């Protein structure tokens, strides 16, 4: 992302509802900490007009289908 900031002007042009999800568990193999991804997701959601931000407790980079499923079902049902 270049200077570390999301391209807010480009993101502001997204007109579709957008779901921005992250988890709370660190990747077992190292990688980016969940706090970093959470801050990045917050910045994305703040820049996209119809964004919804969700945090999936107990999920990591590889997801937790059981925890994400209700969030995804509700989002796609609307």
C-alpha positions as CSV (number, residue, x, y, z in Angstrom):
1,X,0.0,0.0,0.0
2,X,2.9,2.3,-0.7
3,X,3.0,4.8,2.1
4,X,1.0,2.5,4.4
5,X,-2.3,4.3,4.0
6,X,-5.2,2.9,2.0
7,X,-6.1,4.7,-1.3
8,X,-9.1,6.5,0.3
9,X,-10.1,8.3,-2.9
10,X,-10.3,5.1,-4.8
11,X,-12.0,3.2,-2.0
12,X,-14.6,6.0,-1.7
13,X,-15.8,5.2,-5.2
14,X,-16.9,1.6,-4.2
15,X,-20.6,1.7,-4.4
16,X,-21.4,-1.9,-3.5
17,X,-22.0,-3.0,0.1
18,X,-18.7,-4.4,1.3
19,X,-17.9,-6.7,4.2
20,X,-14.5,-6.2,5.9
21,X,-13.7,-9.0,8.2
22,X,-10.7,-9.9,10.4
23,X,-10.0,-12.4,13.2
24,X,-8.5,-12.1,16.6
25,X,-6.0,-14.9,16.5
26,X,-2.4,-14.7,15.3
27,X,-1.3,-17.0,12.5
28,X,0.4,-20.1,13.9
29,X,3.2,-19.7,11.3
30,X,4.1,-16.2,12.1
31,X,3.0,-13.6,9.7
32,X,1.1,-10.4,10.3
33,X,-0.4,-9.9,13.8
34,X,-4.2,-9.6,14.1
35,X,-3.9,-6.0,15.5
36,X,-2.1,-4.9,12.3
37,X,-4.8,-6.5,10.1
38,X,-7.5,-5.0,12.4
39,X,-6.1,-1.5,12.0
40,X,-5.9,-2.0,8.2
41,X,-9.4,-3.3,8.1
42,X,-10.7,-0.3,10.1
43,X,-9.1,2.1,7.7
44,X,-10.6,0.2,4.7
45,X,-14.0,0.2,6.2
46,X,-13.8,3.9,7.1
47,X,-13.0,4.7,3.5
48,X,-15.7,2.6,1.8
49,X,-19.1,4.3,1.9
50,X,-21.2,1.1,2.4
51,X,-18.7,-0.9,4.3
52,X,-19.6,-3.1,7.3
53,X,-16.7,-4.0,9.7
54,X,-16.8,-7.3,11.5
55,X,-14.3,-9.0,13.9
56,X,-14.6,-12.8,14.2
57,X,-13.5,-13.7,17.7
58,X,-11.2,-16.8,17.8
59,X,-10.6,-16.7,14.0
60,X,-7.2,-16.3,12.4
61,X,-5.8,-16.0,8.9
62,X,-7.1,-19.4,8.0
63,X,-10.6,-18.5,9.3
64,X,-13.1,-20.3,11.4
65,X,-16.0,-21.3,9.2
66,X,-18.3,-21.9,12.1
67,X,-17.8,-18.4,13.4
68,X,-17.8,-16.6,10.1
69,X,-20.8,-18.4,8.6
70,X,-23.5,-16.4,10.4
71,X,-21.8,-13.1,9.5
72,X,-21.5,-14.1,5.9
73,X,-25.1,-15.5,5.7
74,X,-26.5,-12.3,7.2
75,X,-24.4,-10.0,4.9
76,X,-25.3,-11.8,1.7
77,X,-29.0,-12.1,2.7
78,X,-29.4,-8.3,2.6
